[in-house]
């Protein structure tokens, strides 16, 4: 399987009339061959996180 230029953004509500865009994945490409596995690790360094 081959994926090219994958982008995924989410709109997150941050108040009554405000939204912010979260860029989860931005323009990545990859190829998986038979028997391979893809793992995705999320690291959050927001306020209050180490």
MMTF fields as JSON, N, C-alpha, C and O atoms, coordinates in Angstrom:
{
  "mmtfVersion": "1.0.0",
  "mmtfProducer": "UNKNOWN",
  "numBonds": 199,
  "numAtoms": 200,
  "numGroups": 50,
  "numChains": 1,
  "numModels": 1,
  "chainsPerModel": [1],
  "groupsPerChain": [50],
  "chainIdList": ["A"],
  "bondAtomList": [4, 2, 8, 6, 12, 10, 16, 14, 20, 18, 24, 22, 28, 26, 32, 30, 36, 34, 40, 38, 44, 42, 48, 46, 52, 50, 56, 54, 60, 58, 64, 62, 68, 66, 72, 70, 76, 74, 80, 78, 84, 82, 88, 86, 92, 90, 96, 94, 100, 98, 104, 102, 108, 106, 112, 110, 116, 114, 120, 118, 124, 122, 128, 126, 132, 130, 136, 134, 140, 138, 144, 142, 148, 146, 152, 150, 156, 154, 160, 158, 164, 162, 168, 166, 172, 170, 176, 174, 180, 178, 184, 182, 188, 186, 192, 190, 196, 194],
  "bondOrderList": [1, 1, 1, 1, 1, 1, 1, 1, 1, 1, 1, 1, 1, 1, 1, 1, 1, 1, 1, 1, 1, 1, 1, 1, 1, 1, 1, 1, 1, 1, 1, 1, 1, 1, 1, 1, 1, 1, 1, 1, 1, 1, 1, 1, 1, 1, 1, 1, 1],
  "groupList": [{"groupName": "UNK", "atomNameList": ["N", "CA", "C", "O"], "elementList": ["N", "C", "C", "O"], "formalChargeList": [0, 0, 0, 0], "bondAtomList": [1, 0, 2, 1, 3, 2], "bondOrderList": [1, 1, 2], "singleLetterCode": "X", "chemCompType": "L-PEPTIDE LINKING"}],
  "groupTypeList": [0, 0, 0, 0, 0, 0, 0, 0, 0, 0, 0, 0, 0, 0, 0, 0, 0, 0, 0, 0, 0, 0, 0, 0, 0, 0, 0, 0, 0, 0, 0, 0, 0, 0, 0, 0, 0, 0, 0, 0, 0, 0, 0, 0, 0, 0, 0, 0, 0, 0],
  "groupIdList": [1, 2, 3, 4, 5, 6, 7, 8, 9, 10, 11, 12, 13, 14, 15, 16, 17, 18, 19, 20, 21, 22, 23, 24, 25, 26, 27, 28, 29, 30, 31, 32, 33, 34, 35, 36, 37, 38, 39, 40, 41, 42, 43, 44, 45, 46, 47, 48, 49, 50],
  "secStructList": [7, 3, 3, 3, 3, 3, 3, 3, 3, 3, 3, 3, 3, 7, 1, 1, 1, 7, 3, 3, 3, 3, 3, 3, 3, 3, 3, 3, 3, 3, 3, 7, 7, 6, 6, 7, 7, 7, 7, 7, 7, 7, 7, 7, 7, 7, 6, 6, 7, 7],
  "xCoordList": [0.848, 0.0, 0.904, 1.911, 0.546, 1.32, 0.376, -0.686, 0.77, 0.014, 0.897, 2.056, 0.358, 1.118, 0.393, -0.811, 1.153, 0.668, -0.579, -1.532, -0.561, -1.694, -1.71, -0.7, -2.866, -3.061, -4.373, -5.384, -4.377, -5.601, -5.6, -4.734, -6.571, -6.73, -8.085, -9.051, -8.158, -9.405, -9.692, -8.777, -10.948, -11.373, -11.856, -12.738, -11.273, -11.585, -12.202, -11.655, -13.336, -14.023, -13.231, -12.873, -12.961, -12.189, -12.911, -12.272, -14.205, -15.006, -16.329, -16.627, -17.107, -18.442, -18.421, -19.145, -17.613, -17.588, -16.208, -15.946, -15.319, -13.949, -13.624, -14.044, -12.882, -12.361, -10.871, -10.391, -10.172, -8.761, -8.574, -9.335, -7.562, -7.283, -6.128, -5.05, -6.367, -5.334, -4.824, -5.592, -3.534, -2.918, -2.373, -1.24, -3.182, -2.787, -1.686, -0.702, -1.842, -0.873, -0.808, -1.84, 0.391, 0.519, 1.489, 2.707, 0.926, 1.685, 2.741, 3.922, 2.31, 3.253, 2.984, 1.865, 4.008, 3.907, 4.638, 5.66, 4.095, 4.758, 4.286, 3.283, 5.043, 4.722, 4.849, 5.836, 3.847, 3.88, 3.898, 3.115, 4.805, 4.892, 4.178, 3.937, 3.847, 3.136, 3.873, 5.08, 3.136, 3.713, 4.213, 4.552, 4.274, 4.718, 3.528, 2.378, 3.831, 2.824, 3.224, 4.401, 2.255, 2.496, 1.996, 0.856, 2.842, 2.454, 2.561, 3.517, 1.578, 1.571, 1.63, 0.82, 2.585, 2.775, 2.413, 2.899, 1.568, 1.146, 1.826, 1.741, 2.506, 3.177, 2.526, 2.517, 1.985, 1.3, 2.143, 2.326, 2.652, 3.451, 2.705, 3.275, 1.429, 0.617, 0.855, 1.756, 0.07, 0.193, -0.066, -1.055, 0.827, 0.689, 1.225, 1.156, 1.75, 2.328, 3.849, 4.374, 4.549, 6.032, 6.57, 7.785],
  "yCoordList": [-1.153, 0.0, 1.228, 1.266, 2.211, 3.454, 4.628, 4.717, 5.513, 6.727, 7.916, 7.969, 8.866, 10.055, 11.319, 11.465, 12.233, 13.568, 13.548, 14.289, 12.701, 12.596, 13.788, 14.121, 14.422, 15.558, 15.356, 15.025, 15.551, 15.461, 16.566, 16.609, 17.457, 18.566, 18.446, 18.0, 18.844, 18.836, 20.245, 20.951, 20.664, 21.927, 21.64, 20.806, 22.335, 22.116, 23.384, 24.477, 23.228, 24.361, 24.829, 24.027, 26.129, 26.667, 27.852, 28.787, 27.811, 28.889, 28.954, 28.123, 29.932, 30.039, 30.209, 29.507, 31.118, 31.387, 31.211, 31.716, 30.499, 30.352, 28.886, 28.002, 28.65, 27.308, 27.421, 28.44, 26.36, 26.268, 25.064, 24.099, 25.122, 24.002, 23.189, 23.719, 21.91, 20.974, 20.243, 19.571, 20.367, 19.693, 18.354, 18.271, 17.315, 15.993, 15.399, 14.873, 15.477, 14.962, 15.974, 16.453, 16.301, 17.334, 16.895, 16.949, 16.461, 16.159, 15.06, 15.274, 13.889, 12.776, 11.726, 11.593, 10.998, 9.906, 8.708, 8.852, 7.512, 6.302, 5.117, 5.189, 4.023, 2.79, 1.636, 1.534, 0.774, -0.433, -1.646, -1.747, -2.557, -3.791, -4.902, -4.775, -5.972, -7.082, -7.559, -7.798, -7.695, -8.149, -7.027, -7.278, -5.79, -4.657, -4.051, -4.192, -3.374, -2.731, -1.283, -0.982, -0.392, 1.025, 1.363, 1.053, 1.996, 2.469, 3.981, 4.559, 4.623, 6.08, 6.439, 5.96, 7.278, 7.722, 9.192, 10.008, 9.527, 10.916, 11.461, 10.869, 12.597, 13.258, 14.615, 15.434, 14.856, 16.11, 16.922, 16.513, 18.06, 18.933, 20.245, 21.331, 20.117, 21.304, 21.838, 21.375, 22.787, 23.407, 22.36, 21.629, 22.297, 21.372, 19.971, 19.103, 19.736, 18.429, 18.56, 19.588, 17.515, 17.561, 17.547, 17.582],
  "zCoordList": [0.0, 0.0, 0.0, 0.707, -0.779, -0.85, -0.617, -1.234, 0.268, 0.572, 0.229, 0.641, -0.52, -0.914, -0.486, -0.695, 0.12, 0.474, 1.362, 1.121, 2.382, 3.303, 4.246, 4.865, 4.347, 5.253, 5.994, 5.375, 7.321, 8.104, 9.143, 10.017, 9.045, 9.979, 10.65, 10.033, 11.917, 12.675, 13.161, 13.583, 13.108, 13.706, 15.116, 15.318, 16.101, 17.51, 18.07, 17.919, 18.712, 19.325, 20.544, 21.407, 20.609, 21.732, 22.369, 22.852, 22.37, 22.934, 22.211, 21.353, 22.559, 21.991, 20.479, 19.772, 19.977, 18.54, 17.931, 16.839, 18.622, 18.138, 17.882, 18.628, 16.83, 16.56, 16.246, 15.749, 16.547, 16.214, 15.313, 15.384, 14.467, 13.588, 14.149, 14.418, 14.319, 14.756, 13.529, 12.841, 13.249, 12.109, 12.597, 13.071, 12.477, 12.962, 12.093, 12.613, 10.792, 9.83, 8.705, 8.234, 8.275, 7.252, 6.156, 6.326, 5.03, 3.822, 4.021, 3.747, 4.499, 4.643, 3.574, 3.08, 3.235, 2.273, 2.856, 3.526, 2.587, 3.052, 2.218, 1.507, 2.326, 1.618, 2.603, 3.331, 2.619, 3.446, 2.528, 1.583, 2.827, 2.066, 2.831, 4.031, 2.15, 2.765, 4.011, 3.975, 5.118, 6.377, 7.266, 8.422, 6.77, 7.577, 8.319, 7.904, 9.423, 10.255, 10.47, 10.666, 10.434, 10.688, 12.084, 12.43, 12.883, 14.21, 14.254, 13.737, 14.874, 14.993, 16.468, 17.261, 16.837, 18.207, 18.299, 17.515, 19.248, 19.437, 20.675, 21.751, 20.524, 21.63, 21.818, 20.899, 22.996, 23.281, 24.263, 25.41, 23.821, 24.683, 24.925, 24.823, 25.244, 25.513, 26.916, 27.616, 27.318, 28.643, 29.718, 29.663, 30.69, 31.803, 31.52, 32.39, 30.334, 30.01, 29.948, 29.518, 30.38, 30.33, 28.924, 28.728]
}
